[in-house]
Each structure stands twice: as C-alpha cells, then as structure tokens.
Amino acid sequence: MNSSTVVQTDISENLCKKDLIKGSLYTAMQRSYAIACWSCPESKSWDIILDPEPLELAENKTPYLYKLPSGFLIAPFKSNAAKYFIQKKIHIQVGETVNSEAQPEYSMILEDVFQTSSQTKGLSLADLLPEKTIQNTSTDHDYIAGVEAAKKVIIETELQKVVLARSKEQPISLADLETVVLNLRKQYPLAYVAIFFHPETGLWISATPELLLATDSDGTFKTVALAGTQKYNPDIPIRDVSWTHKEIEEQALVGRYIINCFKTIRLREYIEEGPRTIQSGNLLHLKTVYTANTTEVNMQELGTTMLQLLHPTSAVCGMPKKPATEFIEQYEHFDRNLFSGYSGPVNMDRETALYVTLRCAQIHSNSITLYAGAGITAYSVAQKEFDETNLKMDVIGKAFSNL
C-alpha cells in the first residue's frame, strides 16, 4: 500500500486469534465485503485481508499474476469460469502480535473490525449465511458406477487417468467456526489453511496439502506433483511406507504432465526432487517438487504461463486433459464449484503462492458441502476409490464434528 494507517497491538493483552478471526469474518460478511484469512504451511501466523470492493476477473482468461495488486485470488475448477480477486484494502497480520494497516478511506472499517473482535460473544455467523437443504447430489452407487465406467474407457481409449469426484452434505453448527480454523492449523502443520468469503462464491474453508505454484522475491518458481493416497499408520515409519503400482503410476502421470508443460515452453533448466512420501494429517501422499529460477531462464512471466498450462492439473482432472474433462462432465452429477480450483495470496510482499482447493467445504448456516475426488486408472478398485474420497472428506468433516 502506498499510503496506509498502521496499528500494532499486543495480542496477548488485547485480542486472541480466535476472536480476531471471528470478528473479521463477521464484519466482512455482515457488510458483504470479501475476506480471506490464511496460514501458510509450517506457519503459526495468519494473514487477514478485507476488501469492500472485490474484483470479478474476466472469464476464459488466465489472470496475469504480475499485473495484479497485492491480494488473494480465487478460481473455480472450470478454467473458463469467472475468477475473483480480493484486494489488500485492509490487512491484518496475526502472530505473537497483531500488525494491521488500511488504506486511509478504510481506516474506520479497520477500527470496527477490532471493536467487533473484542465483542464476539453473542455474534453468530450462521445468521449471515443462507441455509441449504441437506440432500446428497449423488448416491454411493453413482460413484462406484462412475469408477467402473472410467476403467472401461481407460482400457478402450486414449484416456490414461481421470479424477472422479463426489460431494455430500453434513449438518453442522457454526458456533465455533473460528475454533475449526485454528484446530486445522494445529492438526495439519504442512497444509495451507484458508477460509474465505466473496459475495459471489459464499464462504469456503480449505486445508490443502497441494501447492499449484509459487514465485518469490528471489525469482524462484515452484510447483509440485502430488498424487497417490493411503491412510497413515503411525506404527510404520514414513521411510518404510510402500506404495502400490497403481499409486506410483498415478503420481508419475502428474509428474509427466508438469514436465510436458515445461517442454511446451522450452524450459529445460529446472530441478526435480522426489518423489517422496509426505504426511498430511491421517493421510499419506507421494510428492515431487519442481523448481526453476526465472531470472536464469529469462522467463519473468513463468508464473502466469505455467498457471495457464497447469490448471486443471492431472492431479484433479486427468490425462490427457481433453478426454478427462469430457468424462468428468458426463459422469459427475454435481458442480465442483471451487473444489479443485485454486486460491491463495498474490504479490504479498512480492511473493505469490496458489494452492489447489482440496480438503475443502462450502459453509452454509446449517451444513457444509464436502468435496473429494480420487484418481482412477486401469488398476483402480472402485470401493477403495470411494473409501479414499471419504478419508479426504474427513479432514474437514471431522474438524466440524469433533467440536
């Protein structure tokens, strides 16, 4: 911000994280402002930004990241759908202390946020959200049948892998939403945890292990291949975990997809690290990290170029992309909406980090809509793929039910 009002507050003496998150959400939603609240992997601090006038970006276009101001980008699964951008009009950083700033015309709103945060008792976020009738959008049988159909198509056509997703409703109470957010940070220290609201998208929460891409002030570009899922067994050391041929092949397809994107733009100088097993709460995944120096390869716009090529990735769509997309449109009987899209901070202190919106839910006043998918290959077992989606939904589902 070129000009801003800066406030510093000792959090231990004035506000706890829980009240500040709840107060910020309540203030924003009451006024139909956009808000994003997030915590990066391996961090205990939070960033909160509010925007009274959020932007809706053009459809059918990948946003030029380097042209965007500081803020938070939200994109759905469908690459040709509208994206949304929350500008950093009001910014609050919550760690051991609270640092905040606001553009002069919004300084009064910043004061209201702090006042609301100190009076969170009696405030109900449920009063600000619409209800949703609890009704599954597809049956368990539909998903099992979809997996079997996918295997048949994979065997008979050029399709190598498709990610088939499902959704379900779960009744909840919104009395302790801020507690859910903070508990996710504790339970998933390697995840990117975010909760955000835009008048056009509603309220969403995510605790995702998957980075789509990142760029930093040193010119480093990073993306990851993350695929393969199994339940974590604390009795087996991470280094001794074994993977099936299906899971190894699924992860390799995502890696090859990224490398093919590099080949498309003639990027040859990159570093590949992995795959290795990582833990995300009660789940394990295979992960490979790819990095490149944008200065050395003379590709200053690499972030935007790769965003256009990557999304939606093989990990959330399939390979090849066109037949995988066509299969999804035919066999998924619901709208993925923001699930398997991406979100994250853009140009915040000259750094951008976009994460795939996984382990997520849309929040209503009386329920949440949970989403999850599984990568289907010729080696898939339908019931195991269905069970995998339940494990993934449990990340958010149990965070609410365990209160």
N, C-alpha and C positions, 0 to 999 in steps of 0.2 A: 504494500500500500504506500502511495506517495505521501499521504497525509492521514494520520490516524490518531485516535485517542488511546493511550496506553494505560492499563491499570495492572498493578501487581498485587496479589492477595496471598497471604499465607494460608494454605488450605487447612492446615492443622488447627488454626484458630478460628476460621470463619466458615468454610464450606467443605463438606465431604464430597468425594467424587460422585457418589450415588445421588445426592441432592442436586448437584450441578448438572448431571446428565438428565435427570428427570425434569428439572426446571427449564433447561434449554429446549428439550423436546416439547414440553407443554407450551412454552412461549411461542415456539415456531408453529406448532400445529394449530394452536388457538387462532393465530393470525394468518394461517395458510402461507407461511413462509417456508421455504425449503431449508432443510437442515441435514448435515452429515456429521456423524460422530464416529471416529475410528481410532483403532490402535494397531500399530504395525507389528509384525512378528517379533517376538523376543523383546517387546517393549511393555512397560507398565504405565506409560503415559498415554494420554488421549488428546486428540485434536477435535474441536467442535467448530464448525462454521455455519453461519446463518445467512440467508440471502432473501430479502423481501421481494426481489425481482429476478427469479431464476430464469435461465435461458432454455428454450427448446431449440435444439440444433436441427439442421436440415435432414430430411430423410434421404436414403440412398447415397449418403456420403460418409466417409470416414473422417472424423474431425482432425484438422491439422493441430497436433498437440502443441507444437512450438508457438502457435499463434494464440492459443487460449491464455487467458489471465490465470492467476492463482485460483484454484478451486477444486471441485470434486465432480468427476464425470460419471454418468450413469448410462449404460447401454443395455438393451434387451438382447435376447438370443438372436432374433432375426436381424441380420446386418442391414437390411433395407428399411428398418423401422426408425422412428424418431429417437434421438438421444437427448439427454437432459444434463444441464451443467449448472452446478451450484457455485456461485461466485463467492470469493472470500470478502464479503462485505463486513462481517463480524467474525472475529477469530478468537477462540479461547483455547489455550493450551493447559492441560490439567496434568500435573505431575506431583512432585512434592510441594510445589507452589502453583498458583494459578496466574498465568500471564494472559492478558487479553488486550485486544485492540479492535477498533471500529473506525470506519470512515466517519468523518465528522457528522454527516447527516444521519448516521445511525447510532450515535453515541447514547442517545436516550434509550434506544432499544436495548443496548448493552446493559445499561443500568437496570432496566426492567428484568432482564434475564437474571441478574444477580439477586434482585429483590424476590423474584419468583422462586429462585433456587433456595432461598432462605426460608421459604414458606411452603414447602412441598407437601406438608401434612394436609390431607383433605383433597389434594388435587388428583383427578382421575383422568388418565389418558384415554380410557375407554369411552368417556363422554365425547371425545373428539374424533372418533373413528366410526365408520359405518359397520353395521352387523353383517355377517354373512351366514346364510343358511348352511348348516353342516350337511354336506352331501358330497360323496366321492364322485369325482369326474370320470372315473373308470373303475372297473372291477379288477380283482386279483386275476381272474380268468383272462380278462382282456390283455393284461401284461404278459402272462405266460404264453398266450396265443401269439402275441406280437414277437416274442423271442423266437418261438418256433418258426414263424414266418420269416424272420430275419435270417435265421440259419439256412433256410431253404434258398432264399435269394442270394446269400453269400456263396453258397455252393454252385449255384447255377449262373451267376452273372459276375461282372467285374467288381462288385461290392466286396470289400475286404473286411470292413468293420462298420458297425453302426451303433450309436449310443441311443438306446431306447429309455425314455424317462417316464415317470408317473408322478402324480400328485395325490395328496389326501388331506382331509381336514382333521384338525384336532381341537377340541374345545379347550379354552384357557381362561385364566384370569389375568388381567393387565395390572393388577395391584402392585406387582413388584417387577415390572419390566426392566427397570434400571439394575436390579439385582441379577436378572438373567444375563444382561450385557456384561457385567463385571465378572460373573461366575464363568462365562465363556472365556474371558481373558485368562483366568486362572487355570481352567481345565485344558485349554489349547494354546500353550505359550508360543508355539511355532506358527500359529494361524494369524491371518489378518482378520480382525473382528470389527464389524461395522454395523451401525444402524442408521438408516437414512430415510428421510421423508421428502417427497416432492408432491405438490398438489395433483400432478398428472399420473404419478405411479403409486401413491399410497405409501404406507410405512413398511419397510423391509429390514430384515436382520440377517446377517451372514457371519459365519466363522469358517472361512475357506483356507485350505492349505495350498491353493494353486495360484501362483503368480503368472499372469499373462505376459506382461513385460514391464521393465523398469529402466529408467535412464536417470543418471545422477549428474551432479555439477562437474564431475571429472570427465564426463563424456563416455562413461561405461554404459553399455546396453546389456540387458539381461533378459532371458526368457527361460522357461523350464518345460520339460516333458514330464508330466505326472500322470501315471495310469497304473492299473493293477491295484486291487484292493483285497485285503484279508483282515480278519479280526485279530487284534493284538492279544497275544498270550504272554502275560508277564513272566511265565516260567521259562520262556525261550528267549535268550539274548538276541538282540536285534541282528548281530553279526551272524547268527546261526539260522535265521529265518530262511525257509526255502519257498520257491515260487513255482507254480505250475507252468507248463508250456504255454497255455492259453494266456496267462497273466504276463509272461515275459514277451510274448508276441504282441499283445495289446500295447504294452509300453513301448516296444520297438517301433510300432506303427506311428505313434505320436512323435517319437524322436525323428523318424524318417520324414515325417510331414514338415517338421521345423527345418531340417536340413534342406529339403526341397525348396522351401521358401527362401533360404539363403542362396541356393543355386539360381533361383529365379532372378534375384537382384545382383548376382555375381559377387556375393560376399563369400570370400574364401578364408579370410583370416579371423577365425573365431576359436574359442576354447570350449571343449566339451568335457564335462566332469560327471561321471556316473555311468550307468545307473547305480543307485544305492537305495537301500531300504530306509524309509523315514517313518516315524510315528506321528500320528495326528490323533491325539486322544486315544480312543479304543480301536482305531483303525491303523493299518499299515499300508504304505504305497511305495511304488518304485519311482524314483525321481532322478532326472538328468538335468544338469544346469548348463546353459549355453551363454557365453559372454563374448562381447566384441567391444573394441574401443572405436567410437565413432570418429574421433579425430584421426587416428592412424589409418582408418579405411576410407577417410574423406566422405563420410555419409552422415552429415549433421542431422538429417531428417529421418534417420533409420527407425526411430520410434514410431512415427506416423506410417512409414512404408510397411513395417512389419505388422502393425496393428491391422492395416488393410488386408494383408496376406493371411495373417494368423486366424482372425476371428471369422466364423467359429472354428475352433481348433478341432483336430481329430479326437481329442480327449472328450469333447462334448457333442460332437456331431458324427464323425466317422470318416472313412476313406474308401474311395475318392469322395470329395465333398458333395458333388452334384447328386449322384445316386443316393448317398446317405441322407441328404436333405430331403429328397423326394420320398424316401422311405419313411422318414420322420413325419412328414406332412400327411402321409396316408395312414399311418398306424398309431400315432399319438392322438388320443381323443381329448386333448385339452390344449390350452395356450400356455407355453412355457413362460411367457411374460419376461421378467428379468432373470429368471433362473437360467443359468449357463450363459448369460451375458457377461458384462464386466463392469466394475466400478473401482473408484479409487482416487487419491489425490493427484492433481496435475499441477506442475510448476509451483509447488510449495517449497520455498527455499531452493529453487532451481532443481527440484527433484520430482519425478513422476513415478508412480507405482500403480499399475492397474492389475486387479485381481479378478479371476473368474468367479462369478457369483454362484458358488456352490455351498452346500451345507447351510441352506437358507430357508427363509419363510417369509411370506407376506402376512402382516399382522392386521387383524380385524378387531373389533371391540370385544367379540366373544369367542374368537377362534383364530387359529393360524392355518395357512395353507402351506404344507410342507412339499418339497420337491426333491427328487433324486433320480439319477439315471445310472445305467450300467453299460459297459462296453460289450457289445455282442460280437462274437466271432464264430467261426465254424465249430470251435471246440466248446462253446458255451453249453451249460446245463441250465435250463430255464428256471428251475426252482432256486438254484444257487444265485442266479442273477437277481431274482425277485428278493431273496433274503439280503443280498448286498444293498439293494435300494432301501430296505428297512433299516439296516445298520447306519446308512448315511443319513436317513431322516431322523434317526435317534439323536444325532448330535444336537439339533435344535429342539426336537420334540421332548427329549428328556430334560433339557435345560429348563423348559417351562413346567413339566410335570413334576420335577423334583423339588419345587419350591415348598 
